[in-house]
Amino acid sequence: MPAAVLEQAQHEFLDWNGRGLSMLEIPFTGDEFKGIMHRAQGNLRALLKVPDNYRILFMHGGASAQFSLVPLNLLGNAKCADYLESGYWSWRALTEARRYCTISVAGSSRDSDFDRVPSQDELHLDPGTAYCHYTSNETANGVQFHYVPDSGEVPLVADMTSDFLSQPLDISRYGMIYASSQKNIGPAGFTVVIVREDLFGRAHPATPVVFDYRLQSDANSLLNTPVTFSVYLADLVFQWLAEMGGVAAMEQNSLRRSRQLYQAIDGSGGFYRCPVQPLQRSRVSICFTLADAMLTQLFLSKAAQHGLINLKGHKMTGGIRASIYNAMPDEGVTVLTAFMRQFAEDHASHV
Ligand SMILES: *Cc1c(COP(=O)(O)O)cnc(C)c1O
């Protein structure tokens, strides 16, 4: 979370907007909260230049719920969907979707242990499927799509949970995008869904009402009680992002910060190692290992002593992971790279 946003929230915590009430006490049904919801959606629309024929929803259940809600809402009469497999989260998405339809893995980098994403020319896309799903950034594996897959007439669906708002997007390339709020937006609690209007009306009849994209869109995401405090915080983050120069500035930040980290890894003489192919590396999830894996635990505890926390790699992949979401300042990266150099020097015999 950006420090400026936390300070503003603290300042307003007991008395929001001069109302003598906390934001936590404002009913979601009143005009005040409706105004916040409206403004948050409008600010997000402006940040990403979302075209008019796309609706923005704030939903419950996180990205994991979308793994089911995408097939439930988008399959219509179709019996199959294409999925690109590029790491842990795309695997989770397609495994869940298998409960609803036939999945065709239209491209996978599993053979090379997800050290890259599938490239456009190796995709076997089926023009008859309901949609084509991919995961734009894999937090566990440290790979990121640096191109937008071309799925032709088939609607492209992207799980952008971990690189949302970290770069400009051409929304018109997508049928739908989703992202849970706790990574690049900040506060945990809701999931952004940006969906093209013509995809409404395909929901399976058994789709729960609160998870039906069209019904939530018609209700402006107020069909049931939203996570009001998170939506309020997210709106402050959207305003902060705009002040900081928007997504174009965030892209420059993540390019600069990730380069600095990869240089520290590649320049360590083999002490640290990033398993991902250089052109496929993530600009937000920087994953690396130590040549001597026995040192990983020591690295983590020494780092924590320097205030460098939450660096443990994903449970599936192990190693170290630095998540540099939008609110991570340059200093965070500079302190980490300095620590990495010192640690490598101190344990130079372990290469
Ligand atoms: C973290 C993450 C998820 C899981 O999000 P939840 O909101 O916890 O369900 C899904 N997809 C991607 C790409 C992620 O990074």
PDBQT file of the ligand as one rigid body, heavy atoms in Angstrom, charges set to zero:
ROOT
HETATM    1  C1  LIG A 401      -2.365 -14.503  -6.273  1.00  0.00    +0.000 C 
HETATM    2  C2  LIG A 401      -2.929 -14.950  -7.565  1.00  0.00    +0.000 A 
HETATM    3  C3  LIG A 401      -4.153 -15.649  -7.623  1.00  0.00    +0.000 A 
HETATM    4  C4  LIG A 401      -4.949 -16.012  -6.370  1.00  0.00    +0.000 C 
HETATM    5  O1  LIG A 401      -5.696 -14.936  -5.973  1.00  0.00    +0.000 OA
HETATM    6  P1  LIG A 401      -6.827 -15.098  -4.825  1.00  0.00    +0.000 P 
HETATM    7  O2  LIG A 401      -7.432 -13.741  -4.817  1.00  0.00    +0.000 OA
HETATM    8  O3  LIG A 401      -6.112 -15.461  -3.566  1.00  0.00    +0.000 OA
HETATM    9  O4  LIG A 401      -7.751 -16.161  -5.282  1.00  0.00    +0.000 OA
HETATM   10  C5  LIG A 401      -4.635 -16.009  -8.863  1.00  0.00    +0.000 A 
HETATM   11  N1  LIG A 401      -3.976 -15.716  -9.996  1.00  0.00    +0.000 NA
HETATM   12  C6  LIG A 401      -2.814 -15.051  -9.981  1.00  0.00    +0.000 A 
HETATM   13  C7  LIG A 401      -2.115 -14.749 -11.260  1.00  0.00    +0.000 C 
HETATM   14  C8  LIG A 401      -2.248 -14.652  -8.768  1.00  0.00    +0.000 A 
HETATM   15  O5  LIG A 401      -1.080 -13.986  -8.761  1.00  0.00    +0.000 OA
ENDROOT
TORSDOF 0
